[in-house]
Amino acid sequence: MDSRHALITGGGSGIGAAIARQLAETGVRVSLVGRRRQPLETLAANLKGAYAITADVTLEADAAAMVEQARRANGPIDIVIANAGAAESAPVARLDLGHWQRMLAVNLTGAFLTVKAALPDLLRPEARLARIVFIASTAGIKGYAYVAGYCAAKHGVVGLARALATELAPRPITVNAVCPGFTETPLLAASLANIVASTGRSPAEARGELSRFNPQGRFVQPEEVNFNDFRTSSAVNLANPGSVSTDTVNKLDRDRKPRSDDEMILGLDHELGASFAAGVAFTYRKGDNWSDAQYRFSGACSDPTNPTKDSCPLMQASDYTANAPVSQNGYTAFSYSPNAAMALAGRNGRLTTNRDGYSTAYKGLELTLNKRLSNKWMARVAFTYADWTQNVDLKVGTNGNPTPRSGTGAGTGDNLVDGDQVSLVSGGSGKGALYYTGQKWQLYANALYQLPWGIDLSGTAWGRQGGLKPIFLNIASGNDGTLAVAANATIEDERYGNVWDFDLRLAKTFRFGKQPYLTLAAEWFNVANSGQVLVRNRQANTAAYNRIDEVLNPSIFRLGATFGF
């Protein structure tokens, strides 16, 4: 890094200044750009190899001149950090064209002009891997009220980054957009002052209103936008990133076995009387060779083209270091970080293989009663009890990390407690992070009775044990990124309340000849209307903790008519 040169716009304060300090510490020569000379020169005086440049990035002539000054001071540019930005707030109805154009000019046009002016340096033949980093915002990937111009501009920055990344993919250059939440900078201070002045709120109330939008429940500090701690990959041919190398970073164990299940079912059905039957069934299933493990390499495989657990050095649980505990809302948890030197020696790659020391056992009981329609009535009752537990001999998660994790996406919770429930988590484009295993019992019953005049009265009752509700804290874990760390001793420590639902239906069918018919029905769904909470936010270290995310559907009464022919 000590032979590289970084151009940083908006470099006199906030995130830009924090990035400059981080890069300068690694030996990078930094050129600091801004409109106010004094903070630039103050910072540059304290950084080795730093140079201050006054420029307005919204002007094409200034952008060209700043690149020329930076080149004369520190040589050709290798890294561009397009960080200059500004934010103003106003309701759309009061947002004038000047406001709109200012937001686009400094946040989007300035970023474009900066990169365009520096691009010849970044693409010079003798350049090593060059980097373009746009400092966007969460406002570039979601909307916020009263900052339509700022959101539009930051969405444009993210789009610009995507377009450039695609266009420059054949060249030795990477393009990224970083999207921080609300960060403690002079820009944020100005926004807070505007809120206080325009709404009459106190400074503390204004800070609370904005900080709740950050998952941490607080403002991000500029130093936390850390450019010295990238999650990296290697062995990628940047001229042809879609190509497959014979020595890819991530590998599949050639000895990997498919998951196997050994299952036994014993059942008995018996006719107890006329039109009345009962049944019982017991299921036992043993699951082995879970093949979802992705263990980190700690060095190079002896045979990269034929990787196995025996031929590749893998990080062990002892190669992870415990991090400081994190506490909030009455919960405490801590994570482990992988040895950074080992992770680097293994090129941050992983071996997908079978999970050592892990198996599952399922025991299920089903009871059924069935009264077929006779004497004007019928009924069915079914009860199930399921106990699906895990056997954990080695406390190593699917990612090789001994951190007990709480599932927040598709996959297992990885709580690593022997004898605890298997906890599979939903994924996909709908509501995520819902546990669809772990409810031990379920009861279902329905019945129908034929009243006089051909009227049918029917009903359904359904209930199950409340779902799993494991609490977690998001904790930074070195090269493994941020992990959702389990804050409960077991996955069953906390559950939602039991769920019950009752439905009723009254119907009369009129027939006209052999085929045409008309059915009139009155239906009442969720008669109890309990408002049972199904899902809450489980992340303890966020302002949204314990927020209700989903409840049982409300009670609905419906009248309907169906005509068939």
Summary of the structure (lengths in Angstrom):
residues: 565
radius of gyration: 30.9
end to end distance: 78.6
largest distance: 98.8
contacts: 1771
relative contact order: 0.07
helix: 23%
strand: 35%
